[in-house]
Every structure is written in structure tokens, then in C-alpha cells.
């Protein structure tokens, strides 16, 4: 599996609860553009509309060598999920404070997939606590390496 785009900020701002793998309806030039690393998931989210899930705000740059020009880079794209998953997402996304966040584009058996998560926003003190924990872990690793060198 190759990651083509990751939403790093989502891991900082949100607490992930459930993750889902979704196919995504793309045009040929969009697939080539994603494989060339021209996709951006920042500021994007997923929404359930009329019993279907859509990716909103993801930016996929137009492929330079495409015959078809004029594709909108930030258009809404339909996500392909099973009916049971969609109904579960409808219930989860309607809970107070829950959002559907795209995490990464990747390939699985040659197909482009999108990992989405049901997430809730972290509080400021949770972010500070996580940064402090990561810093402490990093310092502990550094101390262990120093100790092994001696």
C-alpha cells in the first residue's frame, strides 16, 4: 500500500473513533494526478447527502497531460461505501460533535482508496497533553541511545 496524500493536521486536531475504507469516484486524469502526488486533504471533510457520502473540499490538481481540460480541482466527489456502512455513518455523524474526516489516499490492489474516520475535535488541553507526552517520549529515547553508546 502506497500513501499518496495524508491529512496530518487531522491527527493533531481530532480524536479518531472509527475508521472506514472507501472507494472514490474519480476521473482518469484525477487518478493520475493523485498517483503523481498532486492531492491535498487539508481542510476537507465528508458529508452524508441523500443516502450517499461525498468528499468535500479535497483538492486534486489537474493532470497536465490530460486530454480533458477544465476539471474543477475542489469538486465534490462521491465515496463508494456499503449501504450498512453509510447508515452507520449517518448515525455517527449526527451525534453531537462528531465529523467525518478524510485521513489518507492510498492504493489497494491497484485501486485508489480513501480512509475516513468518525472523529471528534480535541480540546486545547488534550493537544497540550499529547505534545508533552511526545516530548517526554522523545527525550527518553534520546537518553536511552546515549546510555547505549557508553
C-alpha angles and dihedrals in degrees: 000000000000122000113220100176133008131194098222094169091059091065089053097046103035140050108226116222109168129011128207134188114225134182115225131218105235137162120240096258090049091055091052091047092052091048089051088056095251097132128105126192098183114126091008128127141171126246134190111230125174093342093310131099120231132192108226128193099010111140118219111177117228114264109248098218096045121127091213109068129183099054112157109243095208101039121139112266126202117239118217112225137150117266092246092053091049092051090049090050091050090055095044096045092052091058114103113276097003124130137178109240126186111227108181148346113230141153127251118183090342096308125112111241133185123215112214129182137200101234142173124211117260120236119241092251090053090055092050092048091051093049090049091050092050091048091050091049091050092050091048091052090049091051091049091052090049090050093050092051092059 
